[in-house]
Amino acid sequence: MDPCAARTYILPLAFRTVSTPFFARPFTACTKKHLLIGCTGSIATLRLPEILAALTPYTAYLSIHLILTPSSIHFLPNKLIHPSPGAAIPTYFPIVSRAWTNDDEWVQWTKSGDPVLHIELRNWADMLVIAPLSADFLARMVSGCVDGLLGGVVRSWDVEKKIVVAPAMNTFMWNHPITGDHMDVLNKWKWVHVLGPVETRLACGGVGTGALREWWEVVEYVVKEVGEEGRRGFIGR
């Protein structure tokens, strides 16, 4: 039996919490790469479906879990938040095994000995991608703030594994000295790879640097990192 298939979890698109506990240990024999994608509060979250669609051909060797911050959900396409009755994320993106929100942390843990979700996800993942990385979450990340599920994963991360971040924010935020200070900290962390923002017309109407890199650049980097099988699959598309 495929240990990956045996432990596939599906969360309804309305992001209701579920009671099935998640443990990393049953996945230790899984040969797939485990990718955790975190989305934070930026309009660039609209690119998430494109990223997932482009990664879907790699389901044979890649398994994805999502962590959605409360503010990121506001930017997701309406069909993902208000689906037809009974619809589930894999209806659109079969590569996604499960999507998590802050509420799931507390549904899983009620007493000592219960699984701690951010630790289980930290143990499960081979790589974490935060795309988009908002100005707010950048500040929380470099300060070690833990006020939600994604923050808990980042704060407890195994620094032998890679975190990839793709900042996305208004150009005034990106050019602010505080952001420069935050990026200086981030760039010192050898386990973090930054896919820096680009210059374009922003959601506010202005033109400047701060927009998320092209979604396919995020996909290309992920596929390169998942190993030889992933590279062959990407090149062969």
Buried (B, 14 or more C-beta within 10 A) or exposed (E): EEEBEEBEBBBBBEBEBBEEEBEBEEBEEBEBBBBBBBBBBBBBBBBBBBBBBBBBBBBEBBBBBBBBBEBBBEBBEEEBEEBEEEBBBBEBBBBBBBBBBBBBBEBBBEEEEEBBBBBBBBBBBBBBBBBBBBBBBBBBBBEEBBEBBBBBBBBBBEEEBBBBBBBBBBBBBBEBEEBEEBBEEBEEBEEBBBBEBEEEEBEEEEEBBBBBBBBEBBBBBBBEBBEEBBBEBBEEE
